[in-house]
Amino acid sequence: MSTPERAPASDEVTEWLARNAVRLDGVAAGAPTTDLRPLKDVLDGVRIVGLGEATHGTREFFQLKHRLLEFLVTELGFTVLAMEASASAAPAVDAYVRHGTGDGARALAGLGFWTWRTREVLAMLDWMRAYNRGRPEEHKVRFAGIDPQRCGASLTVLDGYLRRTAPARAAGLLDPLRVLATAHPGSRPDPDRRLVGDAERLLAALDGLPDAAEALRHARIVARAADLVTRPRSHPDAERTVYAARDRYMADAVDDLLADPAARVALWAHNGHIAADRPTGGAAPLGHHLRARHGDAYYALGLLFGSGAFRARRVWPGPWRRPRAGAAVGNRIGPARADAVEARLAAADPGDHVVDLRRAADAPPAVRAWLHGTHPTRTFGALIPRWSYRLNFGPTVPAAAYDGLAYIAVSTPSRLLPEHDPGRAS
């Protein structure tokens, strides 16, 4: 539901945003990076760059993330792309980008999210594969999934491992957990957390078995997935919900990557995940954990847009336990309301641009007041309400949520890979 109209911010705010806007020469990857070079100083000392998105279906967001990844890897030495995608299935994508193994589209489909099965994401994976070709292993850029849901690939790995090392126990340990291959987070709330107990027994059984390091990694993913499946979607304490646990586990997965002191991580997720603040009364997002753990070494870049269209699955209203959604289609939308952050960015610079909000420490009082005030921004997930999605705004404190904002003037729908039917996909 939209927030009440507010008086427009002063012209001083617009002028400051305009002066500090880094105009983008384009969003397509492979272009010269002269326009991005001011970001080198901005990202000095940063180990994790959160690359957000206001929608999961904007082509230009995906293209800009690809372009920024190229810049981060080739000019700033970033080593990993971590994505809001299945940690279980990600090794197949990593094998493709690092060693050219398998088929990119098939590996991408294995991540389990229709939102990433697009031409834009595949083009990025193909760039990573080309970049890595012929490079020493220690200089290759990696791919990692950080989301513990969709753990079917881990169950397959564990099945093969146990059949080799403990065949008499394989079925008893794994059969109770096979439901996790298709169960959704929060779909089986259980105060007794029996699935979690089953996952813990699996972890204990692996202790002492030979060559178990990879099996243990997959078993930990399964245990996290079991926790998500059995947690409630709502609770008086937001930190006990499935949403809080999912973001905490994703932050833990990023920290696992940073155990390598040379690692620098480009993090792909929704704005709602990469935001560094914690909503009043809400669960702490991924970015909040990273800010608490890493301070200014974490940089949250939110991606916003002006108008156009984006791809999402429309939810039909009805009394169903789970939303009934159609195929992922383009959803048109006009300019944002006048008091929205997007409108303020458009007034400052109507073209595609990036603004570093960390510069605001020395900004005039009116600018700091606006940046630390609460304003509406658009936010859309993979599912949207069929008729009312245009009214979907969330309250945002720009300087608390983000270290920088990228503004894309016109959004167009992401392009789905033709061999996948999103109407049948997750």
C-alpha positions in Angstrom: 0.0 0.0 0.0 1.4 3.4 -0.9 2.4 5.9 1.7 0.8 9.3 2.1 2.0 12.1 -0.2 4.8 14.3 1.2 6.0 17.7 0.3 8.8 17.5 -2.3 12.4 17.7 -1.1 14.2 21.0 -1.5 16.0 21.9 -4.7 19.2 21.7 -2.7 18.7 17.9 -2.6 18.1 17.7 -6.3 21.2 19.8 -7.0 23.4 17.7 -4.7 22.2 14.5 -6.4 22.9 16.0 -9.8 26.4 17.1 -8.9 27.3 13.7 -7.5 25.6 11.6 -10.2 28.0 9.4 -12.3 26.4 9.3 -15.7 26.5 5.9 -17.3 27.5 5.7 -20.9 25.3 2.6 -21.2 24.3 -0.6 -19.3 25.5 -3.2 -21.8 28.7 -5.1 -20.9 31.8 -5.0 -23.0 31.9 -1.2 -23.3 34.8 1.0 -22.2 34.8 1.6 -18.4 35.8 5.3 -18.4 32.5 6.3 -17.0 32.8 3.7 -14.1 36.3 4.8 -13.0 35.0 7.2 -10.3 33.8 4.0 -8.6 37.4 2.9 -8.0 37.8 5.4 -5.2 34.3 4.7 -3.9 35.0 1.0 -3.6 38.5 1.3 -2.1 38.7 -1.2 0.8 35.4 -2.8 0.0 35.3 -6.6 0.0 31.6 -7.2 -0.7 29.5 -5.2 -3.2 25.8 -5.9 -2.9 24.2 -5.4 -6.4 20.5 -5.0 -5.7 17.4 -4.8 -7.9 13.9 -3.4 -7.4 12.5 -6.1 -9.7 13.6 -9.7 -10.5 12.7 -9.1 -14.1 14.3 -5.9 -15.5 16.6 -6.6 -18.4 18.6 -3.4 -17.8 19.3 -4.3 -14.2 20.8 -7.6 -15.3 22.8 -6.0 -18.0 24.2 -3.4 -15.6 25.1 -6.0 -13.1 27.0 -7.9 -15.8 28.8 -4.7 -16.7 29.6 -3.9 -13.1 30.8 -7.5 -12.6 33.2 -7.1 -15.5 34.5 -3.9 -14.0 34.8 -5.4 -10.5 36.7 -8.4 -11.8 39.0 -6.9 -14.3 39.8 -3.6 -12.6 39.3 -4.2 -8.9 40.3 -7.8 -8.5 36.9 -9.3 -7.4 37.0 -13.1 -7.3 33.5 -14.4 -6.7 30.0 -13.8 -8.0 27.6 -14.8 -5.2 24.0 -15.1 -6.2 20.6 -15.3 -4.5 20.3 -18.8 -5.9 20.5 -22.5 -4.9 23.7 -23.2 -3.0 23.1 -26.9 -3.7 22.9 -26.5 -7.5 25.6 -23.8 -7.9 28.6 -26.1 -8.3 27.3 -27.0 -11.8 27.3 -23.3 -12.7 30.7 -22.9 -11.2 32.1 -25.8 -13.2 30.7 -24.2 -16.3 32.3 -20.8 -15.7 35.6 -22.1 -14.4 36.2 -25.2 -16.5 33.8 -25.0 -19.4 32.0 -28.2 -18.1 28.5 -28.9 -19.2 25.8 -26.6 -20.7 25.3 -23.1 -19.4 21.6 -23.0 -19.9 21.1 -26.3 -18.3 23.2 -25.4 -15.3 21.3 -22.1 -15.0 18.0 -24.0 -15.0 19.3 -26.2 -12.2 19.5 -23.2 -9.9 15.7 -23.6 -9.5 14.5 -20.0 -10.0 12.8 -19.0 -13.3 13.9 -15.4 -12.7 17.5 -16.2 -13.5 16.8 -18.4 -16.6 17.3 -15.4 -18.9 19.4 -14.5 -21.9 21.0 -11.7 -19.8 22.2 -14.0 -17.0 23.4 -16.6 -19.4 25.4 -13.9 -21.3 27.1 -13.0 -18.0 28.0 -16.7 -17.3 29.4 -17.0 -20.8 31.5 -13.9 -20.1 32.8 -15.5 -16.9 33.6 -18.6 -18.8 35.5 -16.7 -21.5 37.4 -14.7 -18.9 38.5 -17.8 -17.1 39.6 -19.7 -20.1 43.4 -20.2 -19.9 43.9 -18.5 -16.6 45.5 -20.1 -13.6 43.0 -21.6 -11.2 43.8 -19.0 -8.5 43.0 -16.1 -10.9 39.7 -17.4 -12.1 36.4 -15.8 -11.1 34.0 -18.2 -9.2 30.3 -18.6 -9.1 28.5 -19.4 -5.8 24.9 -19.8 -4.8 24.1 -18.6 -1.3 20.4 -19.7 -0.8 19.9 -23.0 1.1 16.5 -23.7 -0.4 16.2 -25.9 -3.5 18.6 -28.6 -2.1 17.8 -31.5 -4.5 21.3 -31.5 -5.9 22.8 -31.9 -2.4 20.5 -34.8 -1.7 21.7 -36.5 -4.9 25.4 -36.0 -4.0 24.7 -37.3 -0.5 22.9 -40.3 -1.9 25.8 -41.3 -4.1 28.3 -40.7 -1.3 26.4 -42.8 1.3 25.8 -45.6 -1.1 29.6 -45.9 -1.6 30.6 -45.4 2.1 27.7 -46.6 4.2 25.2 -48.4 1.9 23.3 -50.1 4.8 22.4 -46.6 6.3 21.8 -44.6 3.1 18.1 -45.1 2.8 17.4 -44.6 6.5 19.3 -41.4 6.7 18.1 -39.8 3.4 14.5 -41.0 2.9 13.0 -38.7 5.6 14.8 -35.7 4.0 13.8 -36.3 0.4 10.8 -34.0 0.8 13.2 -31.1 0.9 13.9 -31.4 -2.8 10.5 -29.8 -3.5 9.3 -28.3 -0.2 9.2 -24.5 0.0 10.4 -22.4 2.9 7.8 -22.1 5.5 5.6 -24.8 3.9 5.8 -27.4 6.7 5.8 -25.4 10.0 6.6 -27.8 12.8 7.3 -26.7 16.4 9.0 -30.1 17.0 11.3 -29.5 13.9 11.5 -33.2 13.1 13.1 -32.5 9.7 15.8 -30.5 11.4 16.4 -33.5 13.7 16.7 -35.8 10.7 19.2 -33.4 9.1 21.2 -33.3 12.3 21.4 -37.1 12.5 22.7 -37.1 8.9 25.4 -34.7 9.8 26.4 -36.8 12.8 26.5 -39.9 10.7 28.9 -38.4 8.3 31.4 -37.6 11.0 34.3 -40.0 10.7 33.4 -41.3 7.3 36.3 -41.2 4.7 36.6 -38.2 2.3 33.5 -36.6 3.7 34.4 -32.9 3.2 32.2 -32.3 0.2 29.4 -34.5 1.7 29.5 -32.5 4.9 29.2 -29.2 2.9 26.0 -30.6 1.2 24.7 -31.9 4.4 25.0 -28.5 6.0 23.0 -27.0 3.1 20.3 -29.7 3.7 20.2 -28.9 7.4 19.6 -25.2 6.6 16.9 -26.1 4.1 15.2 -28.2 6.7 15.3 -25.3 9.1 13.7 -23.0 6.5 10.9 -25.5 5.6 9.9 -25.9 9.2 10.0 -22.3 10.3 6.8 -20.1 10.4 6.2 -17.4 7.9 4.9 -15.1 10.6 5.7 -14.8 14.3 5.6 -12.0 16.9 9.4 -12.1 16.9 10.4 -11.4 13.3 13.8 -13.0 13.8 12.1 -16.4 14.3 10.5 -16.4 10.9 11.7 -18.2 7.8 12.6 -14.8 6.2 15.0 -14.0 9.0 16.6 -17.4 8.9 17.0 -17.3 5.1 18.8 -14.0 5.1 21.0 -15.0 8.0 22.0 -18.2 6.2 22.8 -16.3 3.0 25.0 -13.9 5.0 26.8 -17.0 6.5 27.4 -18.3 3.0 29.0 -15.0 2.0 31.2 -15.2 5.1 32.2 -18.7 4.0 33.5 -17.3 0.8 35.4 -14.5 2.6 37.3 -17.1 4.6 39.8 -16.8 1.8 41.6 -13.6 2.7 42.0 -12.8 -1.0 38.3 -13.1 -1.8 36.3 -10.1 -2.9 32.6 -10.8 -3.6 30.1 -9.3 -6.0 26.7 -10.2 -4.4 23.6 -10.4 -6.7 20.2 -10.2 -4.8 17.0 -8.2 -4.5 17.2 -4.7 -3.0 15.2 -6.1 0.0 18.1 -8.5 0.7 21.1 -6.3 0.1 19.8 -3.3 2.1 22.0 -2.6 5.1 19.3 -1.4 7.5 16.7 -3.4 9.4 13.0 -2.5 8.9 11.2 -1.4 12.0 9.7 -4.5 13.5 11.0 -6.6 10.6 13.6 -9.3 10.2 17.2 -8.3 9.6 18.1 -8.7 5.9 21.2 -10.2 4.4 22.8 -6.7 4.0 22.2 -5.8 7.7 24.2 -8.9 8.8 27.0 -8.1 6.4 27.2 -4.5 7.6 27.3 -5.6 11.2 30.0 -8.1 10.5 32.1 -6.2 8.0 31.4 -2.5 8.5 32.3 -0.3 5.5 33.9 -3.3 3.7 30.3 -4.0 2.7 28.9 -1.6 0.0 25.1 -1.9 -0.8 24.2 -0.6 -4.2 20.4 -0.4 -4.7 19.1 -0.5 -8.3 15.9 1.6 -9.1 14.1 2.4 -12.3 11.9 5.2 -13.7 9.2 3.6 -15.9 8.6 1.0 -18.5 7.9 -2.7 -17.8 9.4 -5.7 -16.0 8.8 -9.4 -15.9 7.0 -11.1 -13.1 4.3 -13.7 -12.5 0.9 -12.2 -11.6 -0.8 -13.8 -8.7 -4.6 -14.4 -9.1 -6.6 -13.4 -6.0 -8.3 -16.3 -4.3 -8.6 -18.4 -1.2 -5.7 -20.7 -2.0 -3.1 -21.8 0.5 -0.4 -20.9 -2.0 -0.7 -18.1 -4.5 -1.9 -19.2 -7.9 0.3 -17.5 -10.5 0.3 -17.4 -14.3 3.3 -17.3 -16.6 5.9 -14.7 -16.2 4.8 -11.8 -18.3 5.8 -8.1 -18.9 4.1 -5.7 -16.6 3.9 -2.1 -17.6 4.3 0.7 -15.2 4.5 4.5 -15.5 6.7 7.0 -13.6 7.0 6.8 -9.9 4.9 9.0 -7.6 6.3 12.5 -6.9 7.6 11.8 -3.4 9.4 8.5 -4.3 13.1 8.2 -4.3 13.0 7.3 -8.0 11.3 10.6 -8.8 14.0 12.5 -6.9 16.7 10.7 -8.8 14.9 11.4 -12.2 14.7 15.1 -11.3 18.4 15.2 -10.6 19.4 13.3 -13.8 16.8 11.8 -16.1 19.4 9.4 -17.7 21.0 6.3 -16.3 23.4 7.1 -13.5 24.9 6.1 -10.1 25.1 8.2 -7.0 27.5 7.4 -4.1 25.6 8.2 -0.9 28.7 7.9 1.3 29.7 11.3 0.1 26.7 12.7 2.0 28.7 13.0 5.3 29.8 16.5 4.2 26.5 17.4 2.4 24.4 20.4 3.4 21.9 19.8 6.2 18.9 19.6 3.9 20.5 16.9 1.9 21.4 14.8 4.9 17.9 15.3 6.3 16.4 14.0 3.1 18.8 11.0 2.8 18.0 10.0 6.4 14.3 10.6 6.0 11.8 7.9 5.0 10.6 7.9 1.4 8.7 5.4 -0.8 10.5 3.2 -3.3 9.2 0.6 -5.7 9.8 -3.1 -4.8 8.7 -6.1 -6.7 9.4 -9.8 -6.3 9.0 -12.8 -8.6 5.2 -12.7 -7.8 3.1 -9.6 -7.9 -0.6 -8.9 -7.3 -2.4 -9.0 -10.6 -4.1 -5.6 -10.5 -2.6 -3.6 -7.7 1.1 -4.0 -8.3 1.5 -0.4 -9.5 0.8 0.7 -6.0 3.5 -1.4 -4.5 5.9 0.9 -2.6 8.0 0.3 0.5 9.4 2.8 3.0 13.1 3.4 2.6 15.7 5.5 4.4 18.2 5.9 1.5 21.3 6.5 3.5 20.6 3.8 6.0 19.6 1.1 3.4 22.1 1.9 0.7 25.7 3.2 0.2 24.8 4.0 -3.4 21.9 4.1 -5.8 21.9 3.2 -9.5 19.0 4.7 -11.5 17.8 3.2 -14.8 15.4 5.5 -16.6 13.5 2.8 -18.6 13.0 -0.8 -17.6 12.2 -3.5 -20.1 11.3 -7.1 -19.3 14.1 -9.7 -19.0 14.3 -12.2 -21.9 13.5 -15.7 -20.9 15.5 -18.6 -22.4 13.2 -20.2 -24.9 13.6 -23.8 -23.8 12.1 -23.1 -20.4 8.4 -22.4 -19.8 8.1 -20.2 -16.7 4.4 -21.1 -16.4 5.6 -24.6 -15.2 8.7 -23.4 -13.4 9.3 -22.3 -9.9 
